[in-house]
Amino acid sequence: MQQKIKPKALKIALDAFRADPSLGARQAKSLFSEIITHLQAGMSDEAVLQEVLKKNRPTTLPTGTLTLF
């Protein structure tokens, strides 16, 4: 099973970097560990990708963004 997870984790990581290049600031080892943990829990590839992107979303607003608060 571990042999099938590693290629999936690599593909998900690449998809995550394409979707959010700021993930490059994270340590690769922790990102892969997070992805592998989700895959071992039985999550689908797309669900893992969405979870990684959601968890690593920046907490600050982009420059030039206006809010009502």
ROMARMI-747653 format. One record per atom (N, C-alpha, C, O): residue number from 1; residue in one letter; atom name; x, y, z. Coordinates in Angstrom, 2 decimals. Example, Ala and Ser with C-alpha at 12.3 -4.5 7.8 and 13.67 -1.06 7.14 Angstrom:
residues 2
pos, code, site, u, v, w
1, A, N, 13.19, -5.69, 7.80
1, A, CA, 12.30, -4.50, 7.80
1, A, C, 13.20, -3.30, 7.80
1, A, O, 14.24, -3.32, 8.46
2, S, N, 12.85, -2.25, 7.08
2, S, CA, 13.67, -1.06, 7.14
2, S, C, 12.90, 0.03, 7.87
2, S, O, 13.41, 1.14, 8.04
END
This chain:
residues 69
pos, code, site, u, v, w
1, M, N, 0.82, -1.19, 0.00
1, M, CA, 0.00, 0.00, 0.00
1, M, C, 0.87, 1.26, 0.00
1, M, O, 0.55, 2.23, -0.68
2, Q, N, 1.95, 1.24, 0.75
2, Q, CA, 2.84, 2.40, 0.84
2, Q, C, 3.39, 2.78, -0.53
2, Q, O, 3.61, 3.96, -0.81
3, Q, N, 3.63, 1.77, -1.40
3, Q, CA, 4.17, 2.06, -2.72
3, Q, C, 3.17, 2.81, -3.60
3, Q, O, 3.57, 3.57, -4.47
4, K, N, 1.88, 2.60, -3.38
4, K, CA, 0.87, 3.31, -4.15
4, K, C, 0.66, 4.72, -3.62
4, K, O, 0.29, 5.62, -4.38
5, I, N, 0.88, 4.92, -2.34
5, I, CA, 0.64, 6.22, -1.71
5, I, C, 1.70, 7.24, -2.11
5, I, O, 1.37, 8.40, -2.35
6, K, N, 2.95, 6.82, -2.20
6, K, CA, 4.02, 7.78, -2.51
6, K, C, 3.83, 8.48, -3.85
6, K, O, 3.96, 9.71, -3.90
7, P, N, 3.52, 7.77, -4.94
7, P, CA, 3.29, 8.48, -6.20
7, P, C, 2.06, 9.40, -6.14
7, P, O, 2.06, 10.48, -6.72
8, K, N, 1.03, 8.96, -5.43
8, K, CA, -0.16, 9.81, -5.26
8, K, C, 0.21, 11.08, -4.50
8, K, O, -0.23, 12.17, -4.85
9, A, N, 1.01, 10.93, -3.45
9, A, CA, 1.40, 12.09, -2.64
9, A, C, 2.19, 13.08, -3.47
9, A, O, 2.01, 14.29, -3.33
10, L, N, 3.06, 12.59, -4.32
10, L, CA, 3.85, 13.46, -5.18
10, L, C, 2.95, 14.22, -6.15
10, L, O, 3.11, 15.43, -6.34
11, K, N, 1.99, 13.53, -6.77
11, K, CA, 1.07, 14.18, -7.69
11, K, C, 0.23, 15.23, -6.98
11, K, O, 0.04, 16.33, -7.50
12, I, N, -0.26, 14.92, -5.79
12, I, CA, -1.07, 15.87, -5.03
12, I, C, -0.23, 17.09, -4.65
12, I, O, -0.71, 18.22, -4.73
13, A, N, 1.00, 16.86, -4.23
13, A, CA, 1.89, 17.97, -3.87
13, A, C, 2.13, 18.88, -5.07
13, A, O, 2.09, 20.10, -4.94
14, L, N, 2.37, 18.30, -6.23
14, L, CA, 2.57, 19.10, -7.44
14, L, C, 1.31, 19.90, -7.78
14, L, O, 1.40, 21.08, -8.14
15, D, N, 0.15, 19.27, -7.68
15, D, CA, -1.11, 19.97, -7.93
15, D, C, -1.31, 21.11, -6.93
15, D, O, -1.79, 22.18, -7.30
16, A, N, -0.94, 20.87, -5.68
16, A, CA, -1.09, 21.90, -4.65
16, A, C, -0.16, 23.07, -4.93
16, A, O, -0.56, 24.23, -4.77
17, F, N, 1.08, 22.81, -5.34
17, F, CA, 2.03, 23.88, -5.66
17, F, C, 1.56, 24.69, -6.87
17, F, O, 1.74, 25.91, -6.92
18, R, N, 0.95, 24.00, -7.84
18, R, CA, 0.42, 24.71, -9.01
18, R, C, -0.75, 25.62, -8.61
18, R, O, -0.87, 26.74, -9.09
19, A, N, -1.60, 25.11, -7.73
19, A, CA, -2.78, 25.88, -7.29
19, A, C, -2.39, 27.02, -6.37
19, A, O, -3.03, 28.08, -6.39
20, D, N, -1.35, 26.82, -5.55
20, D, CA, -0.94, 27.84, -4.59
20, D, C, 0.59, 27.85, -4.48
20, D, O, 1.14, 27.15, -3.63
21, P, N, 1.26, 28.62, -5.32
21, P, CA, 2.73, 28.64, -5.30
21, P, C, 3.33, 29.05, -3.96
21, P, O, 4.49, 28.76, -3.70
22, S, N, 2.56, 29.72, -3.10
22, S, CA, 3.09, 30.12, -1.80
22, S, C, 3.39, 28.91, -0.91
22, S, O, 4.07, 29.05, 0.11
23, L, N, 2.88, 27.74, -1.27
23, L, CA, 3.20, 26.53, -0.51
23, L, C, 4.70, 26.22, -0.56
23, L, O, 5.21, 25.46, 0.26
24, G, N, 5.39, 26.81, -1.53
24, G, CA, 6.83, 26.61, -1.64
24, G, C, 7.59, 27.12, -0.42
24, G, O, 8.75, 26.76, -0.22
25, A, N, 6.94, 27.96, 0.38
25, A, CA, 7.58, 28.48, 1.59
25, A, C, 7.53, 27.44, 2.72
25, A, O, 8.25, 27.58, 3.71
26, R, N, 6.69, 26.43, 2.59
26, R, CA, 6.60, 25.38, 3.62
26, R, C, 7.69, 24.35, 3.42
26, R, O, 8.22, 24.18, 2.32
27, Q, N, 8.01, 23.67, 4.50
27, Q, CA, 8.99, 22.59, 4.40
27, Q, C, 8.32, 21.42, 3.68
27, Q, O, 7.23, 20.99, 4.05
28, A, N, 8.98, 20.91, 2.68
28, A, CA, 8.43, 19.84, 1.86
28, A, C, 8.10, 18.60, 2.69
28, A, O, 7.07, 17.95, 2.47
29, K, N, 8.96, 18.28, 3.64
29, K, CA, 8.75, 17.07, 4.44
29, K, C, 7.43, 17.13, 5.20
29, K, O, 6.70, 16.14, 5.25
30, S, N, 7.11, 18.28, 5.79
30, S, CA, 5.87, 18.39, 6.55
30, S, C, 4.66, 18.35, 5.62
30, S, O, 3.62, 17.79, 5.99
31, L, N, 4.78, 18.93, 4.44
31, L, CA, 3.68, 18.90, 3.48
31, L, C, 3.42, 17.47, 3.01
31, L, O, 2.27, 17.04, 2.96
32, F, N, 4.48, 16.74, 2.68
32, F, CA, 4.31, 15.35, 2.26
32, F, C, 3.76, 14.49, 3.40
32, F, O, 2.93, 13.62, 3.16
33, S, N, 4.20, 14.73, 4.61
33, S, CA, 3.68, 13.98, 5.76
33, S, C, 2.18, 14.21, 5.92
33, S, O, 1.43, 13.28, 6.18
34, E, N, 1.77, 15.46, 5.75
34, E, CA, 0.35, 15.80, 5.85
34, E, C, -0.45, 15.08, 4.75
34, E, O, -1.51, 14.51, 5.02
35, I, N, 0.06, 15.11, 3.53
35, I, CA, -0.62, 14.46, 2.41
35, I, C, -0.71, 12.95, 2.64
35, I, O, -1.78, 12.37, 2.46
36, I, N, 0.37, 12.33, 3.03
36, I, CA, 0.39, 10.88, 3.25
36, I, C, -0.56, 10.49, 4.37
36, I, O, -1.25, 9.48, 4.27
37, T, N, -0.61, 11.28, 5.43
37, T, CA, -1.53, 11.00, 6.54
37, T, C, -2.97, 10.99, 6.05
37, T, O, -3.74, 10.10, 6.41
38, H, N, -3.33, 11.98, 5.23
38, H, CA, -4.69, 12.04, 4.70
38, H, C, -4.98, 10.85, 3.78
38, H, O, -6.07, 10.28, 3.83
39, L, N, -4.01, 10.49, 2.94
39, L, CA, -4.21, 9.36, 2.04
39, L, C, -4.38, 8.05, 2.82
39, L, O, -5.22, 7.22, 2.47
40, Q, N, -3.57, 7.88, 3.86
40, Q, CA, -3.67, 6.66, 4.67
40, Q, C, -5.00, 6.60, 5.41
40, Q, O, -5.47, 5.51, 5.75
41, A, N, -5.61, 7.76, 5.66
41, A, CA, -6.92, 7.81, 6.32
41, A, C, -8.04, 7.48, 5.35
41, A, O, -9.20, 7.37, 5.74
42, G, N, -7.70, 7.33, 4.06
42, G, CA, -8.68, 6.92, 3.08
42, G, C, -9.33, 8.06, 2.31
42, G, O, -10.31, 7.84, 1.60
43, M, N, -8.80, 9.25, 2.43
43, M, CA, -9.35, 10.39, 1.70
43, M, C, -9.01, 10.26, 0.21
43, M, O, -7.98, 9.70, -0.15
44, S, N, -9.90, 10.78, -0.64
44, S, CA, -9.63, 10.78, -2.07
44, S, C, -8.54, 11.81, -2.38
44, S, O, -8.27, 12.71, -1.58
45, D, N, -7.94, 11.67, -3.54
45, D, CA, -6.88, 12.60, -3.95
45, D, C, -7.38, 14.04, -3.93
45, D, O, -6.71, 14.93, -3.42
46, E, N, -8.57, 14.26, -4.50
46, E, CA, -9.13, 15.61, -4.58
46, E, C, -9.42, 16.16, -3.19
46, E, O, -9.19, 17.34, -2.92
47, A, N, -9.93, 15.31, -2.29
47, A, CA, -10.22, 15.76, -0.93
47, A, C, -8.93, 16.15, -0.20
47, A, O, -8.91, 17.12, 0.55
48, V, N, -7.87, 15.38, -0.42
48, V, CA, -6.58, 15.70, 0.20
48, V, C, -6.08, 17.04, -0.33
48, V, O, -5.62, 17.88, 0.45
49, L, N, -6.16, 17.24, -1.63
49, L, CA, -5.71, 18.49, -2.24
49, L, C, -6.48, 19.67, -1.64
49, L, O, -5.87, 20.67, -1.25
50, Q, N, -7.79, 19.56, -1.56
50, Q, CA, -8.59, 20.65, -1.01
50, Q, C, -8.27, 20.91, 0.45
50, Q, O, -8.22, 22.06, 0.88
51, E, N, -8.04, 19.85, 1.21
51, E, CA, -7.71, 20.01, 2.63
51, E, C, -6.36, 20.71, 2.80
51, E, O, -6.22, 21.58, 3.66
52, V, N, -5.38, 20.33, 2.01
52, V, CA, -4.05, 20.95, 2.08
52, V, C, -4.15, 22.43, 1.72
52, V, O, -3.57, 23.28, 2.40
53, L, N, -4.88, 22.74, 0.65
53, L, CA, -5.02, 24.13, 0.24
53, L, C, -5.77, 24.94, 1.29
53, L, O, -5.42, 26.09, 1.57
54, K, N, -6.81, 24.34, 1.87
54, K, CA, -7.60, 25.04, 2.89
54, K, C, -6.76, 25.29, 4.14
54, K, O, -6.79, 26.39, 4.71
55, K, N, -6.03, 24.29, 4.56
55, K, CA, -5.23, 24.42, 5.79
55, K, C, -4.11, 25.44, 5.63
55, K, O, -3.73, 26.10, 6.60
56, N, N, -3.57, 25.56, 4.44
56, N, CA, -2.42, 26.41, 4.22
56, N, C, -2.78, 27.75, 3.58
56, N, O, -1.91, 28.47, 3.09
57, R, N, -4.06, 28.08, 3.58
57, R, CA, -4.51, 29.37, 3.04
57, R, C, -3.91, 30.49, 3.89
57, R, O, -3.92, 30.40, 5.11
58, P, N, -3.41, 31.53, 3.26
58, P, CA, -2.84, 32.64, 4.03
58, P, C, -3.90, 33.27, 4.93
58, P, O, -5.06, 33.38, 4.55
59, T, N, -3.47, 33.70, 6.11
59, T, CA, -4.40, 34.31, 7.06
59, T, C, -4.50, 35.81, 6.86
59, T, O, -5.40, 36.45, 7.41
60, T, N, -3.59, 36.37, 6.10
60, T, CA, -3.63, 37.80, 5.83
60, T, C, -4.29, 38.05, 4.48
60, T, O, -4.24, 37.19, 3.60
61, L, N, -4.88, 39.20, 4.33
61, L, CA, -5.52, 39.55, 3.07
61, L, C, -4.48, 40.04, 2.08
61, L, O, -3.50, 40.69, 2.47
62, P, N, -4.68, 39.73, 0.82
62, P, CA, -3.74, 40.24, -0.18
62, P, C, -3.75, 41.76, -0.20
62, P, O, -4.75, 42.40, 0.14
63, T, N, -2.63, 42.34, -0.59
63, T, CA, -2.50, 43.79, -0.67
63, T, C, -3.55, 44.34, -1.64
63, T, O, -3.77, 43.81, -2.73
64, G, N, -4.19, 45.44, -1.20
64, G, CA, -5.17, 46.08, -2.05
64, G, C, -6.58, 45.55, -1.89
64, G, O, -7.48, 46.00, -2.59
65, T, N, -6.79, 44.59, -1.00
65, T, CA, -8.11, 44.04, -0.79
65, T, C, -8.86, 44.86, 0.25
65, T, O, -8.33, 45.20, 1.30
66, L, N, -10.08, 45.17, -0.07
66, L, CA, -10.93, 45.93, 0.84
66, L, C, -11.87, 44.98, 1.56
66, L, O, -12.32, 43.98, 0.99
67, T, N, -12.18, 45.29, 2.81
67, T, CA, -13.15, 44.50, 3.55
67, T, C, -14.19, 45.43, 4.14
67, T, O, -13.98, 46.64, 4.21
68, L, N, -15.29, 44.87, 4.55
68, L, CA, -16.35, 45.65, 5.19
68, L, C, -16.20, 45.67, 6.69
68, L, O, -17.00, 46.30, 7.38
69, F, N, -15.20, 45.00, 7.21
69, F, CA, -15.02, 44.92, 8.67
69, F, C, -13.93, 45.83, 9.15
69, F, O, -13.65, 45.88, 10.35
END
